[in-house]
């Protein structure tokens, strides 16, 4: 399950945020008659389609694993938080339909109706994220039920089960992470192009629009993360103790950047900052921070688990702080000169910012899930009670199959995207006409197009029957 989630979560930010970035560029192209913006929007929609197809594979495996690996949890608690998964399933179905209409709309719809068809695509992506985060936040702060004499849930209150105390901070923090990650990753592709000397308007626009979105979101996301950490302090104090490797309850608690917690409560390595942990938790050095020893040993993460959670949390915070500096660098240059920073080091940093965000996403998932140990449903069901009783050889066989499937899926994703990118570069450099190819009759990717007069919108006829222009790019 850990391997599956860690792999699938790399695709999630693109599924949530790429529709918004595509429509943002699409809107710019229509409002300004910008040929380069429309080419970018069409090409991003092609990548969006490929990503969605791969997400179907990885997400389907996850749905099977919930039933196969966690029968204890699903059998006992499915009636309480199962609706959240139902919301995600309906959002996924709606997104598939809308994506198909949007892709075909490039050839068949009029300009503005085509754009407005894509707007619900963003809403369906947000709805899917709503369902998943509702399920996860319920596992962290379960409520909305009573227990009968046998200890099984009864009298389910769906509204309370969906909107748990930690749902709001967790949902908004997740959305910020998704939009920021997708924006930095998309901008990073064009940062590499700029570093390689492709200084044309197409690459500058492809970099500037998503990077601006990411730069604006970065400080906002930092504040959302701080809000979530404080919600964890109040609602899951043991998890907070693991995040900050606090062993004994007390005030004036120091903050450790990295470091390792040992089973006797000692901490080795790291950077100690006096009183900072209490200040961050309650805005005062006198704030009492609960320690791991405040609860019995069998109801808290082990020292090794707490160290893992602490490192994941600190890596996320450190990378987020560096991204804030990158965003400030960009903002300062733009305010002074209305231009990108001239240093190549800025573009190098921008090129790797997307990868840094993906690391943060992984670290955030580790913090959320490992910090809850040994509970799968916080303070109601242990992992050992929920997990399947399948023999070890069966699990190893399943893991091997999943690894092969995921490796093939990601290899296919990278191969298709790289091939599309190569065809687009060839089209941009090759002149007026793109050669015929197997993609000529499908609604994504380059196809046989003739250049339509420069600077004109990509919907040149009233019925939008002719394909969009743009260096014969078709995407």
N, C-alpha and C positions, 0 to 999 in steps of 0.2 A: 504493500500500500504506500509506503514511503517513497519507493522508486517511482511508482505511477503518478502520485501527486506532485512530486518534485519535477517530473518531466512535463506533465500536463500544465502545470502552473506557468511554465515559460510561454505558453501560447495564449493564456487567458488575457493578459493586458492588451494584446492585439485584437482579440475578439471583442473586447469591451470598448476600446478607444479608437481603433482604426476607422470604423464607420464615421465617427465624428470628425477625425482629421480629413478623411476623404471628402465629406460634405462641406467642410470649411473651405477646402481648396476648390471644390466644385462651385460653391457660392461666389468665391472671388472671381473665378473664371467667367461666370455668367454676368455678374454685376459690372465687371470692367471689360468684358469682351477679350479676356486674356487667354490667348492660345496656349501659352506655356502652362498656366494653371489648370486648364481643362485637360491637357495631356497628362499632367501629374495626377489629377483626380481619377482619370480613366485607368491609368496604370496602377494606382494604389487600389482601385476596386478589383483589379485582376489579382493582386497579391492577397487581398482580403478574401477572395473566393478560394484560393488555394489554402490559406490558413484555416478557413472554416472547414474545408474538407478534411484536413489533417486533425482538426479539433474533434470532428465526429468520431474518428478512430480512437483517439486517446480518451475522450470523454465516455465513449461506450464501454471501454474496458473498465473505467472507474465505476460505472453503474453496476456492472456484474460483480465487481470486487466488494461492494458494500454488502451484497447479499451473501456472497460466498465466504468472505473473510470475517464478517461481523454479524453472524446470525443472532447472537445474544442481544446486541444493541438494537438491531432492526426489529427483531421479534417482540421486544419489550417496549421500545420507545417509538416505533414507527408511527403509531396513531397520533403521537403528540407533535412531532416535528416533520412528519412525512409531507405535509402540505407544502413546506418550503421547497422540497425537491420537485413537487408537482408544479409549482410556479416556475421553477427553472426549466422544466421540460416543456411547458407551454411557451415560454419565452424562446427557447431553442427552436421549436417548430415555427413560431412566427418569424423569427430571424431568418430561417432557411427560405421561407416563402418570399419575404421582402427582399432578401439578397438576390434571389433569382430574378425578381421583377426589376430591381435596380440595374442589374447587369444587362439584361436584355433591353432595358430602356435606353441605353446609349444609342441603339439603332432604330428604335420604334416609337419613342415618345417625344413630345415637344419639350423644349429646354426646361422651362420652369416647372411644369408638371412632373418631369423626370426628377428634378431636384427634390420636390416635395414628397415624392414617393420614397426617397431615401431617408427622410427625417424620422419616420417611425422605426427605421432600422436602428438608429441610435437608442430610441426608447426601449426597444426589445432587448438590446444588449444590457442596458441598465437594469431591466427587469430580471434578466437571467442572473446578473450579479446579486440582485436583491435576494433571490431565492437561496443561492448558495451561502451568502453571508448570514442570512436568517438562520439557516441550519447550523452553521458553525458557531454563531453567537449563542444559540440555544444550548449547544454542547458546553459552552464556556459558562453561561449563567442560566441554567435551566429553570423554567417556571411555566405556569399555565396548566397545571394539573394538580390533582390530589392523588394520594396512594390509598388503595383499598386494603383490606385486612391481609391479603397475600403479598402486599408490597408492589402490586402492579398499578400503573397509572390509570386514573379514572377522572371523570368530570373535566375533560380537556377544554380549556379556554384558548381557542385558536389565536385570538388577537394578542393575548399575553405571551403565548408561546412564540409568536413571530417577533413581536416588538419587546425583546428582552432588554434588561438594563444596559447591556454593552453593545446592543445592535447598532445604535446610531454612530458612536465613535468608530466602531469597527468597519461599518459600511462606508462611511465617508473617507476614512483612511485608505481603504481598499480602492475606492474609485480614484482617489488622488494618485495612488501608486500606479494604477493601470494606465491612466491618461499620461502621467509623467513618463512612465517607462516606454510606452508606445511612441510618444513624441520624440524622446531622446533617441530611440532606436532608428526611427525614420530619418531624423535629422542627421544621425551618424552616417547613414549611407551616402548622403550628399556631401557631408564633411570630407569623406574619403575622396569623392570626386573632385572637390575643390582643392584638396591637397595634391591631387594628380594633375592639376592645371586646368580643369574644366571650369572656367570662370564665367561661363555663359549665364544668361538670365535664368534658364531652366534649372540649373543646379543651385544658383543662389536662392531662387524662390523655393525650391524643394527643401533647402536647408532652413531658410529664415522662418517660414510659417510654422512648422512643427517645433522648431527650437524656441520660438517666442512663446508658444503655448507651454512648453516644458519649463522655460525660465520663469514664467509667471506663476506656475503651479508649485515650483520647488519650495519657496518659503512657506506657501500655504500648506503644503504637505507636511513640512516640518512641524508646523503648529498643530495640524491634525494628529500627527504622531504623538506629540506631547500630550494632547488631550486624551488620546487612547491610553497612553501609559498611566495617566492619572486615574482614568476609569478602572484600569486593571488594579491599581493600588487600592481602590475602594471596594471593588467587587470581587477580585481574585488576589487577595494579599499574599498568598503563598506563591503564586506565579510571579508576582512583583519581587518577592524575596529572591526567587531564583534568577530573575532578570538582573538583579543588582547584587547577587551573591551576598545577601545579608544573612548572617548566621544567627545572631541573637537580637531580640527585640530591644530597641532603645531609641534615644534621641541623639541629635548631633551625629548622625550616621554618615560616614565618609562615602564618597563615590569612588569606585575602582574602574578605571578604564582597562579592560581586559583583566588579566590575572586568572589564577586557578584556585578553585575552592577544594579543600581537602576534607575528608570525612570527619576529621576532628574539629572542623570549623576554621582552621587556619587558611590564610590566603597567601599564595606565592606569586611573585611577578606582578605585572600591571603597574599602573600609575594611580597613586592614592591622592584624592582631592578632599581635604577635610570638610565635613558637614554638608557637602554638596547634595548628597542623596536625600537628606531630610528637606533641604531647601527645594529640590525639584519635586518632591512628593507633596509638600504642603506649604511651600513658599516661606518656610521658617525653619531655622536650625533646630527649633524645639519640637518639630513634628516627629511623632513617634512612628517609626517604621517597623513593622512586624518582621521577625526573623524566621528562618526555616525551622528552628527548634520550638517555635510557638505551637506546632502541631506534632502529633506522633510521627515517628520516622516512616511508618508504612503508609502515610497519607500525604507525603511530600516527595518532590523529585530527589533523586540521589545526588550526591556531590558531583558525580560525573555529568549527570543530566543538567544540573544547575549551571555547571561550567559551560556546557554546550549552549544552553539558552543565553547565558550572559555574553558569550562571544558572538553569537548570532545577533543579539540586540546591539552590542557595541559596534560590530561591523556595519550594521544598518545605519546607526546614528553617525558614524564616522564618514561613510560614503555620502550620506545625505548632507552633512555639513560641507563636504568638498563640492558637492553639486550646487549648493547655495553660493559658494564663492565663484563657481563658473557662471552661474546665472547673473550675479552682480557684475562680473567682468563684462558680460555681454550687454547688460543694461546700461552700464556706464558708457561704453563705447557708442551705443545706439543714441543715448541722450546727447552726447557731445558731437557726434559726426553723422548721425543717421546712417551708420555703416557698421559692418562687422569689424571686430578687432582685427588688426593687421598682422598680429603675430601668428606664425604657423603653430605655435604651441597651443593657442586657443583651439584651432581646428583639430589638433591631435587629441586634446582633452575632450572636445565635443564628439569625436569619432568613437571614443571608448565610454562615453557617458551612458549609452544605452546598455552596454554590458554591465556597467556598475549598477544600473537600476535593476537588471535581472538578478544580480547577486542580492540586492536588497530585498527583492520579492521572495527569493528563496529563504533568506534569513528571517524575514517576517513570518513566513509559514512555520519555520522551525521554532521560533519564539512562541507562537500561538499554540502549537500542538505539543511540543515537548515540555513546555512550561506547565501544562495541565496535568502531567503525569503524577500519580499512576491512574488518574481518572480519564475515562473516555467521555462520560457524562459527569461533569464536575460535582463531586461529593454525593453522587447517586449510583454510579456504576464504574467499576474498575475495568481497565483494559483486559485483565485476565478473565473477567466475567463475560466480556462481550465477544472475545475472539473465537474463531472456529476451533474445533478439536481435530481438524484434519492432520494426519501424520506428516512428519517433516518432509518425506520424499515427495509427497503430493505438492507441498508448498514450493519446494525447489523446482519442480517441473513447471508449475504455474509461473514462477518468477522467470525461468528461462524463456518460456513462450512470450511473456510480456516484454522482456528485454529485446527479443528478436523483432517483435511487432513494432515496438516503439523505435528501435534503431532503423528499421525499414521505413517507417512513416516519416521520421525526421530527415532521413537521407533523401527520400522522395521530395519532401518539401524544399530542401535546400537545392536539389538538382533542378526542380521545375522553376524556382524563383531565379536561380542563376542563369538558366537557359532563357527565360523571358527577358532578364536584364540584358543579356548579350544580344538578343534580337532587337531590343529597343535601341541599344547603342549603335548597332549596325544600321538600323533604320534612320537614326538621327544623323549619322555620318554619311549615309548612302545617297541622299538626294531626295528626289520627288516620290519615288514609288517603292513600296516594300514588296519583295517577291512573294508570290503565292506560297502558301504553306498549309499545314494541317490545321492551323488555328483560324483560317480565313472565314469559317462558317460558325464559329462559336462566339459567345458574347464577352470574351475576355482575351487579352493578349493581342499581339500585333497581327494585323491582317493586311490584305492588299488594298492600299489606300493611295489616292492621288492627293497631292498637296492642293489645298484650297487656299486662296489668297491670304497672305500673311496678316496676322493681327485680327482676322475675323473670328467670331465665335465658332465653337465646335458644333453648332446646330444651325447650319447655314440655310436650311430650307424650312418652310412653315410646317411640313409634316415630318421633318427630321428623318427623312428616308436615306439621305446620304450620310456616310460615316464622318466622324469629326476629323478636323485637319490636324496638322502638327508634324511636319517633317516626315510624313508617312509613318508616324509612330503607332497610331491606333491603340492607344491604351493609356 
